[in-house]
Amino acid sequence: MKQLVRMFAVVLAVSLGLIYLTAYLNKSAGYSGDNTLTIYNWGDYVDPELLDRFEEETGIKVIYQTFDSNEAMMTKIEQGGTTFDVSIPSEYAISKMKEDGLLLELDHDKLPNLKYIDPSFMNLSFDPQNAYSIPYFWGTVGIVYNPELVGNLTFKSWDELWDKQLLNQILLLDGAREVMGMGLNSLHYSLNDKDEAHLQEAKAKLKLLTPNVKAIVGDEIKMLLANEEAAVGLVWSGDASEIMGENEKLDYIVPEEGSNLWFDNMVIPKTARNIEGAHQFINFMLDPEVAAQNTEYVGYSTPNEAALALLPEDISGDERFYPSEELTSRLEVYDNLGKKMLAHYNELFLEFKMHKK
């Protein structure tokens, strides 16, 4: 028994020694908590030049890590094994993260550039008073299409995706909320619908779409559509902007039945160690000049009123990405469906994907 105790003591001492040595080496290299900022974001969702500029202006070393879904991001933060100082989740994820105690409250006194945000993007239902989140980008879900390859189709209605001339010509985002939302909207139901009969009706209609679906894909959808590997794609508006920049033949539309209006916001997760640096970074990204440069790089719509005024007219005046109030009134924000209903949406989407195979 004494030998086991001694062995445990040795292992504990070695472990503590390694932890201390790692912390010491990181500090010696200039990577202590106060001068390091770990940002957890979607892939290719910030201009790298701006990260370099932030480092130069503040002396804070930026570590940039990426996620590919809100669910993966929330799981990683909930596990708590990794320090993240700033993250950029979507609105329904923010609502859930608040409920689960995964976010820290923001100090608005440390965010003077908040005054540049369009008031219509503040104080939304998922975070009243913006106590936990600050607007970053916003956009829609819609259809990118090649007019030369789709005949007389204009996609003013979701139903046109079911047209027989689109056999094996559609690419879909690999997202349950986006695809199920498309199915529900095409039936004139809410994309937050919880009625089981409506969900099954949407699933059955999506099943009828499968002959037209070439593939269900991730980020590669941008390259595939730009290269004309398919005629039509269900995409986020920012991706549509990037795709159209690569191939000027393509166009983007949000069907008249309605679609998703989404918001990605900057937050400080509970794992944050450099809270002061996190506020500095958020305020930096709110600077109009910085926000305008970031908007031109990323391609999504900015909620920064002052930045919008700095953008070229061909960007700020494009109603495909800054839609009219009439269209916006038919768009919906994703609600936090709750764990059980979200799992059900994922299950229905998985069944659709399996049927496609």
Secondary structure, 3 states (H helix, E strand, C coil): CHHHHHHHHHHHHHHHHHHHHHHHHHHHCCCCHHHEEEEEEECCCCCHHHHHHHHHHHCCEEEEEEECCHHHHHHHHHHCCCCCCEECCEHHHHHHHHHCCCECCCCHHHCHHHHHECHHHCCCCCCHHHCCEEEEEEEEEEEEECHHHCCCCCCCCHHHHHCHHHCCCEEEECCHHHHHHHHHHHCCCCCCCCCHHHHHHHHHHHHHHHHHEEEEECCCHHHHHHCCCCCEEEEEHHHHHHHHHHCCCCEEECCCCCCEEEEEEEECECCCCCHHHHHHHHHHHHCHHHHHHHHHHHCCECCEHHHHHHCCHHHHCCCCCCCCHHHHCCCECCCCCCHHHHHHHHHHHHHHHHHHC
